[in-house]
Amino acid sequence: MYTLTVPGKLVRQLVDIFFDRVSGFVPIFHRPQFYARYFHRRREDTIGRHLSLETALIMNGIMSLAARFSNAASFANVAPPCRGQQFAKEAQSIYADATRLQGDGFSPSLQYLQGCILLSFYHNTNSSNSFGWTLTGVCTRLAYDLGIDIIDEDIYEQANTFKNQWASPEEWVIREELRRVWWSVWELDTFASTVARRPYTIDRNKMHVLLPCSDEQWFNEQPIASAPMGPTPATAWKSLQGSPNQDERAWFLVANFLMALAYDLKAQRVVSPQARAEIESALTCFSLNLPSQFRLNPSIFVFNDLTFARSNWIITTNIILQR
């Protein structure tokens, strides 16, 4: 069992900050269920005590990412980028414990993978180091071991992928969590591999995972049909055509996917004129197919606390498409 190194009041504050400021970009937790699971009917002074390995890893990972935004007195003399270090070190120590225990019956779970994702995001966004690169690979292999890469294989096999995507709202909520975990792992792999100029770990031709929906739909348990990612430039750019799901992050993921395809093409020693024309056509078609909110019209573009994450996905998508 583990005990957190800060008081329960600060833990709660940092978790609140995480969901308000960070989780839009690491959207792997269902906020209402998270609070019900970890805080419901628990006194503040018991929040950080007697935690399982997975829970301690998750909490330290969350605090490592949220601490820079905190105004707590305990961080007054610490520069914002450095405030998460103590929690990242704790998380890394817990990760080391888990690695040692894997030969003694410890079986990695979805919660363990989520904790590893948080720690990997911390290292990939704070500094470029070998641990962050290695942990990204671990996240990828854990996702494969848990079968998350084929969570929607049954939907892919349907003639109409937009029909019969859930048996109940509860089942859809569970699947959506797995989809979000998968796409966060995919983002880590794509980012780390591109920056390091190394091959991608994930086989994009064998992913059977629908694109994620909005937080609002998920948190309110309102199922919405989504779309698979096309594996080639010609199919990827139109992945969201006709899809009920038009979430900004889903569009960003398609843009990022096209970027990864373009990077792969550029890395080849010989690129055929046909392949070059295909990716250029896909990028142009995708740009023209973007929803109206991606146009960055100053008179209608809103950037506030409520739209912060969505607006950033829009801006990042536009940056990716600059060439």
C-alpha positions as semicolon CSV with decimal commas, in nm:
position;residue;x (nm);y (nm);z (nm)
1;M;0,000;0,000;0,000
2;Y;0,111;0,356;-0,071
3;T;0,066;0,696;0,094
4;L;0,089;1,024;-0,095
5;T;0,348;1,279;0,018
6;V;0,111;1,578;0,037
7;P;-0,207;1,644;0,242
8;G;-0,544;1,531;0,113
9;K;-0,658;1,891;0,066
10;L;-0,375;1,956;-0,179
11;V;-0,439;1,625;-0,355
12;R;-0,800;1,726;-0,415
13;Q;-0,696;2,071;-0,534
14;L;-0,447;1,928;-0,782
15;V;-0,698;1,675;-0,914
16;D;-0,946;1,960;-0,967
17;I;-0,679;2,156;-1,154
18;F;-0,594;1,853;-1,364
19;F;-0,951;1,815;-1,485
20;D;-0,993;2,189;-1,537
21;R;-0,660;2,261;-1,710
22;V;-0,489;1,941;-1,826
23;S;-0,725;1,654;-1,893
24;G;-0,852;1,812;-2,213
25;F;-0,517;1,711;-2,361
26;V;-0,483;1,379;-2,178
27;P;-0,855;1,285;-2,184
28;I;-0,831;0,934;-2,044
29;F;-1,050;0,965;-1,733
30;H;-1,429;0,991;-1,706
31;R;-1,448;1,284;-1,464
32;P;-1,774;1,195;-1,281
33;Q;-1,668;0,832;-1,240
34;F;-1,318;0,934;-1,129
35;Y;-1,450;1,153;-0,849
36;A;-1,701;0,887;-0,744
37;R;-1,429;0,622;-0,735
38;Y;-1,157;0,810;-0,550
39;F;-1,331;1,080;-0,343
40;H;-1,690;0,974;-0,270
41;R;-1,754;0,935;0,103
42;R;-1,386;0,978;0,188
43;R;-1,269;1,226;0,447
44;E;-1,014;1,474;0,320
45;D;-0,748;1,348;0,560
46;T;-0,778;0,991;0,424
47;I;-0,764;1,070;0,052
48;G;-0,394;0,994;0,011
49;R;-0,365;0,693;0,244
50;H;-0,365;0,317;0,191
51;L;-0,358;0,339;-0,187
52;S;-0,303;0,054;-0,429
53;L;-0,003;0,069;-0,661
54;E;-0,222;0,169;-0,957
55;T;-0,404;0,443;-0,764
56;A;-0,081;0,588;-0,625
57;L;0,070;0,589;-0,975
58;I;-0,235;0,766;-1,120
59;M;-0,254;1,025;-0,843
60;N;0,115;1,112;-0,863
61;G;0,093;1,127;-1,241
62;I;-0,202;1,365;-1,221
63;M;-0,028;1,586;-0,966
64;S;0,293;1,595;-1,171
65;L;0,101;1,747;-1,462
66;A;-0,125;1,977;-1,257
67;A;0,120;2,122;-1,004
68;R;0,255;2,392;-1,234
69;F;-0,090;2,555;-1,241
70;S;-0,136;2,555;-0,862
71;N;-0,126;2,864;-0,640
72;A;-0,080;2,658;-0,322
73;A;0,155;2,810;-0,065
74;S;0,372;2,498;-0,067
75;F;0,476;2,581;-0,425
76;A;0,542;2,951;-0,365
77;N;0,920;2,924;-0,394
78;V;0,922;2,670;-0,678
79;A;0,919;2,773;-1,044
80;P;0,601;2,648;-1,218
81;P;0,779;2,408;-1,459
82;C;0,954;2,242;-1,162
83;R;0,654;2,196;-0,933
84;G;0,562;1,857;-1,071
85;Q;0,907;1,703;-1,026
86;Q;0,846;1,560;-0,680
87;F;0,532;1,381;-0,799
88;A;0,697;1,255;-1,116
89;K;0,979;1,108;-0,906
90;E;0,724;0,936;-0,682
91;A;0,542;0,800;-0,988
92;Q;0,869;0,678;-1,137
93;S;0,952;0,498;-0,811
94;I;0,610;0,330;-0,812
95;Y;0,661;0,232;-1,176
96;A;0,992;0,072;-1,075
97;D;0,809;-0,122;-0,801
98;A;0,560;-0,250;-1,057
99;T;0,840;-0,357;-1,289
100;R;0,998;-0,561;-1,010
101;L;0,662;-0,717;-0,916
102;Q;0,573;-0,833;-1,265
103;G;0,758;-1,157;-1,211
104;D;0,571;-1,214;-0,883
105;G;0,215;-1,222;-1,007
106;F;0,157;-0,851;-1,073
107;S;-0,068;-0,821;-1,378
108;P;-0,080;-0,480;-1,551
109;S;-0,433;-0,337;-1,574
110;L;-0,605;-0,052;-1,753
111;Q;-0,549;0,168;-1,446
112;Y;-0,179;0,085;-1,447
113;L;-0,159;0,179;-1,816
114;Q;-0,336;0,507;-1,744
115;G;-0,079;0,585;-1,477
116;C;0,204;0,508;-1,719
117;I;0,044;0,733;-1,981
118;L;0,039;1,025;-1,735
119;L;0,404;0,973;-1,644
120;S;0,500;0,943;-2,010
121;F;0,316;1,266;-2,093
122;Y;0,504;1,438;-1,810
123;H;0,845;1,331;-1,939
124;N;0,765;1,398;-2,305
125;T;0,637;1,749;-2,232
126;N;0,902;1,852;-1,979
127;S;1,220;1,719;-2,132
128;S;1,347;1,483;-2,394
129;N;1,505;1,187;-2,217
130;S;1,554;0,816;-2,262
131;F;1,309;0,728;-1,984
132;G;1,025;0,911;-2,157
133;W;1,105;0,733;-2,483
134;T;1,126;0,395;-2,311
135;L;0,804;0,449;-2,116
136;T;0,620;0,542;-2,435
137;G;0,720;0,203;-2,574
138;V;0,597;0,036;-2,254
139;C;0,260;0,212;-2,289
140;T;0,230;0,086;-2,645
141;R;0,302;-0,273;-2,550
142;L;0,068;-0,260;-2,252
143;A;-0,211;-0,134;-2,478
144;Y;-0,148;-0,425;-2,713
145;D;-0,136;-0,671;-2,422
146;L;-0,473;-0,544;-2,299
147;G;-0,623;-0,578;-2,648
148;I;-0,714;-0,211;-2,672
149;D;-0,595;-0,193;-3,033
150;I;-0,888;-0,414;-3,139
151;I;-1,159;-0,285;-2,904
152;D;-1,382;-0,196;-3,202
153;E;-1,294;-0,486;-3,429
154;D;-1,658;-0,602;-3,433
155;I;-1,773;-0,259;-3,555
156;Y;-1,509;-0,253;-3,828
157;E;-1,653;-0,577;-3,966
158;Q;-2,001;-0,425;-4,010
159;A;-2,118;-0,307;-4,353
160;N;-2,234;0,022;-4,195
161;T;-1,993;0,119;-3,918
162;F;-2,225;0,392;-3,785
163;K;-2,492;0,140;-3,679
164;N;-2,508;-0,087;-3,374
165;Q;-2,204;0,063;-3,203
166;W;-2,327;0,004;-2,847
167;A;-2,556;-0,229;-2,656
168;S;-2,619;0,023;-2,376
169;P;-2,494;0,366;-2,266
170;E;-2,290;0,197;-1,992
171;E;-2,114;-0,028;-2,243
172;W;-2,046;0,269;-2,470
173;V;-1,890;0,466;-2,181
174;I;-1,652;0,177;-2,113
175;R;-1,552;0,148;-2,479
176;E;-1,502;0,522;-2,509
177;E;-1,255;0,512;-2,219
178;L;-1,056;0,244;-2,397
179;R;-1,064;0,442;-2,722
180;R;-0,929;0,748;-2,545
181;V;-0,654;0,546;-2,382
182;W;-0,556;0,402;-2,720
183;W;-0,544;0,738;-2,897
184;S;-0,340;0,891;-2,615
185;V;-0,090;0,607;-2,650
186;W;-0,091;0,659;-3,027
187;E;-0,024;1,031;-2,977
188;L;0,269;0,954;-2,748
189;D;0,417;0,710;-2,998
190;T;0,369;0,952;-3,288
191;F;0,516;1,248;-3,100
192;A;0,813;1,069;-2,945
193;S;0,904;0,882;-3,262
194;T;0,874;1,189;-3,486
195;V;1,083;1,408;-3,255
196;A;1,348;1,136;-3,218
197;R;1,333;1,054;-3,592
198;R;1,275;0,689;-3,514
199;P;1,026;0,437;-3,655
200;Y;0,676;0,432;-3,511
201;T;0,597;0,141;-3,280
202;I;0,225;0,118;-3,359
203;D;0,119;-0,048;-3,684
204;R;-0,134;0,198;-3,824
205;N;-0,272;-0,061;-4,066
206;K;-0,390;-0,286;-3,783
207;M;-0,572;-0,043;-3,553
208;H;-0,939;-0,122;-3,493
209;V;-1,035;0,171;-3,270
210;L;-1,296;0,438;-3,343
211;L;-1,209;0,805;-3,306
212;P;-1,303;0,957;-2,967
213;C;-1,603;1,182;-2,907
214;S;-1,642;1,499;-2,700
215;D;-1,606;1,512;-2,322
216;E;-1,961;1,643;-2,297
217;Q;-2,107;1,335;-2,468
218;W;-1,891;1,098;-2,264
219;F;-1,935;1,256;-1,922
220;N;-2,312;1,276;-1,971
221;E;-2,323;0,915;-2,095
222;Q;-2,485;1,017;-2,424
223;P;-2,370;0,767;-2,689
224;I;-2,281;0,899;-3,032
225;A;-2,163;0,697;-3,330
226;S;-1,805;0,758;-3,437
227;A;-1,582;0,662;-3,727
228;P;-1,270;0,452;-3,784
229;M;-0,946;0,606;-3,906
230;G;-0,868;0,528;-4,267
231;P;-0,520;0,369;-4,293
232;T;-0,405;0,540;-4,616
233;P;-0,386;0,907;-4,721
234;A;-0,678;0,859;-4,960
235;T;-0,900;0,712;-4,686
236;A;-0,769;0,896;-4,379
237;W;-0,863;1,248;-4,488
238;K;-1,232;1,155;-4,520
239;S;-1,252;0,947;-4,201
240;L;-1,503;1,184;-4,040
241;Q;-1,715;1,249;-4,348
242;G;-2,075;1,166;-4,261
243;S;-1,985;1,078;-3,903
244;P;-2,220;1,193;-3,625
245;N;-1,904;1,254;-3,420
246;Q;-1,750;1,586;-3,524
247;D;-1,542;1,652;-3,214
248;E;-1,244;1,885;-3,257
249;R;-0,999;1,636;-3,110
250;A;-1,113;1,371;-3,356
251;W;-1,034;1,610;-3,642
252;F;-0,697;1,688;-3,484
253;L;-0,616;1,317;-3,467
254;V;-0,688;1,280;-3,839
255;A;-0,457;1,575;-3,911
256;N;-0,189;1,422;-3,690
257;F;-0,236;1,087;-3,865
258;L;-0,183;1,251;-4,205
259;M;0,127;1,422;-4,066
260;A;0,263;1,083;-3,957
261;L;0,195;0,939;-4,303
262;A;0,378;1,233;-4,460
263;Y;0,671;1,185;-4,221
264;D;0,691;0,816;-4,312
265;L;0,695;0,909;-4,679
266;K;0,969;1,167;-4,632
267;A;1,181;0,913;-4,442
268;Q;1,189;0,680;-4,743
269;R;1,497;0,688;-4,962
270;V;1,294;0,694;-5,281
271;V;0,949;0,854;-5,304
272;S;0,743;0,794;-5,615
273;P;0,564;1,088;-5,779
274;Q;0,236;0,901;-5,729
275;A;0,290;0,866;-5,352
276;R;0,385;1,232;-5,321
277;A;0,079;1,340;-5,518
278;E;-0,145;1,118;-5,303
279;I;-0,036;1,271;-4,972
280;E;-0,050;1,626;-5,110
281;S;-0,400;1,563;-5,243
282;A;-0,508;1,414;-4,909
283;L;-0,381;1,716;-4,714
284;T;-0,554;1,957;-4,950
285;C;-0,883;1,765;-4,941
286;F;-0,868;1,741;-4,562
287;S;-0,808;2,116;-4,528
288;L;-1,106;2,191;-4,751
289;N;-1,322;1,942;-4,561
290;L;-1,266;2,090;-4,214
291;P;-1,576;2,213;-4,025
292;S;-1,638;2,587;-4,014
293;Q;-1,505;2,628;-3,657
294;F;-1,154;2,548;-3,784
295;R;-1,140;2,862;-4,001
296;L;-0,995;3,083;-3,722
297;N;-1,223;3,376;-3,797
298;P;-1,139;3,633;-3,524
299;S;-1,500;3,751;-3,509
300;I;-1,636;3,407;-3,416
301;F;-1,337;3,223;-3,267
302;V;-1,386;3,190;-2,891
303;F;-1,098;3,114;-2,654
304;N;-1,201;3,093;-2,288
305;D;-1,200;2,849;-1,997
306;L;-1,497;2,657;-2,137
307;T;-1,354;2,623;-2,487
308;F;-0,984;2,608;-2,398
309;A;-0,921;2,247;-2,504
310;R;-1,138;2,263;-2,816
311;S;-0,975;2,587;-2,926
312;N;-0,628;2,440;-2,882
313;W;-0,718;2,136;-3,094
314;I;-0,836;2,378;-3,365
315;I;-0,516;2,584;-3,349
316;T;-0,292;2,275;-3,343
317;T;-0,474;2,126;-3,641
318;N;-0,413;2,444;-3,838
319;I;-0,045;2,443;-3,741
320;I;-0,005;2,082;-3,859
321;L;-0,152;2,172;-4,198
322;Q;0,100;2,452;-4,261
323;R;0,344;2,336;-4,527
